[in-house]
Amino acid sequence: MRPRSQRGAETKKRIIRAAADLFHRQGARATSPEQVIEASGTGKGQFYHYFKNKEGLVHEVLLHYLDGIESGNGQIDYNIGNWDDLEKWFAAHVAAQKSFGMTRGCPFGTIGNEVTENDDLIRSDMSLLFEVIKNKLAAFFSNEKAAGRLSGEANEQQMAELCIATVQGAMLVGKIRRNAKAVEAIFRELLAQLKRYKVPRAS
């Protein structure tokens, strides 16, 4: 990559990272381009060179999150190979929320909660993001079932959806109550419910 192109790519990434943080803190609708420009230390011309409007910026932020999930380079690792990994996955959400003093919910949920019937692009992006997460979780449950460690009655797709929905709800509870213990209790109960489908080892 040529120096000028590399600088341009770095500038775009800086804007996306600043926008992602602001969206997570106060929501996309409450965030103005001026705030993103100031937080990223860029200029107005640079901002509008890469992003024609707010929708385009939100789209790029969601693609940034999606890339982190697929590559494993995001704040939370979505590659789950065993039950310990699943417990660590839940714990990572708590740790992330604690790092913000329990003042923020899930960054995906914060954006998703603002989607209206007219936000087709953002809704599509959110749908894809959650589908990728669901598939990663479902793959773990499917592997457990194939190995005979999970009951044949278990529905891996529904179990994955339950994990996602619980994380979203639990982090909202944590944000409202400013209480990590409440979130941890919800995750412990969910894990207990999921593990009921585990097949006992033969003695």
N, C-alpha and C positions, 0 to 999 in steps of 0.2 A: 504494500500500500504506500503510495506517495505521501511525503510529509504533509502536504496540504489536505489530502483526503483523510489522512490519519487524524489530523487536528479536527477536521470536520466531524468525523465519527465520534471522537472523544467529546466534542461539544454537544452533539446530539445525546450521547449517553448521559452527560452531566445534567442536561435538561430533563431527561426522562427520570433519572434518579431523584432529582429535586421535586419533580411533579409527583412521583410515587409517594414520597414522604409527606408532602402536603395533602395529597388525596387521603392518605391513611390517617393523618392527623385531624383534618377538618372536612373531608369529603370533597369530591370533584366539583360539585356545583358551587361550593363556597370558595373555591380556589380560582383566582383570576390569573390570566396570562402574566400580568405585571408581577404578581407574587412569585410565580415560577421563574420569571426572568431575574428577579432580585435574588431568590434563593440559589439559583444556579450560577449566578455571577456572569451571565451572558447579556447580550444586547437584544434589543427588540428586533432588529434586522435578522439576527441569527435565529431567534425563536421562530419568526414567521417564514424563514427559509425552509425550516424542517417541518413545521406544523402549520397548516393553513387555518385550523380552527381548533376549538376545545375538543371536539369529538375525535379529531385526528390524534391529539395528544393522549387522550384517554385510551384510545386504541393501541397506541405504541406502548403505553405503560402496561397494559394487559398482555401484550406480546412479550414484553420484558419479563413479566412474571411467568408466563408460559414457558419461555426459554429456560428460566431458572429451574422450573419443575422438571422439564424434560431432560435437561443436561445434568441435573443434580447439583447445580451451582447456586441454588437459591438459599435463603436463610434456613429453610426446613427441607430435610431429605425425605422425598416421597418414595424412595426405593425400599420396599419392605420385603424382607426375606423370611422373617420368623416372628414369633409373638413378642420377643424382646424388642425387635425393631418397631413393631406396632406400638408398644408401650412408650418407646422413646419418641415416636412420632407424636403421640398425644402430649408427652412431656415437653417436647420442643415448642408446641403451641403455647403452653403455659409460660415457658421460659421467655419466649418472644414477647408475650403480653407483659410479663414482669419487667422486661427491659424498658418498657414505656410507662412504668408505674401504674399498670392496669388502667390506663386512660384511653387505650385504643382497642378496637375489636380486630377482627380479621381484615387484612387489607383488601382481600377479594370481596368479602361481604360488604365492606364499607362502600365500595363502588357499586356492587350489585344492588344494594338496597335503594340506590337512587335511580335505577333504570326505569324509564317510563315506556308506555306503549309505542312511542315514536323513536326510541333509541335502538333501532334494529341492529346497527353495527355493534354497539356495545353489548347488547343482549346476546348476539351471536358469539362474540368474543368470550363472554362470561360462560356461555353454554359449553364452548369448546374447552375452556380452562377446567371447569368442573368435570367434564367428561374424561379428560386426561387423568385427573386425580382419581376419579372413580375407577377407571380401568387399571390403574396401578394398584389400588387397594383390592379390587376384585381379583386381580392376578394372584395376589398372595393367598386369598381365600380359596381360589380355584386350585392352586398348587397344593394347599393343605388337604383339600378334598381328594385330589388325585392320588396323594400319598397315603390316603386312608386315615388321616389324622383329624378329619372334619366330617361330621355326619352328612349322609347323603341328603338329608332333609334341609340342610343349610342352603340358602339362596345367596350365592356370593355377590351378585349384583345388588340385591337389597341390603346386604350387610355393608357393602361399600357406601351405598347411598346413606345408610344410617350413620356411618362414621362421619361423613361430610356434614350432614344436617346437624349432628350433635356438636361437632366442632364449631359450626357457625353460631348455634344457639348458646353454647357454653361460653364462648368468648364475648358474646353480647351480655350475658349475665355477669361475667367478670368485669366488663367495662362499667356496667351500671352500678354494681355493688362495690367495685374497686377491691375485690376480694379474690385472690388466687385460690384460696382453699375451696371456694365454691366450685370453681372450674375443675380443680383436681378431683373433687368428689363426684362430679358428673362423669368425668372420664373413667374413674374407677368403676362406677356402676355400669357404664357402657361396656368396658372390658369384661366385667363379670357376666354380662348378658351374652356377649359374643362367645366367650369361652364355654358356655353351656353347650355349644355345638361341637366342642372338641370330643374326639373319640378316646375313651380311657385306654391307656396302654395295657396290653395283656400282661398279667403277672407271670 
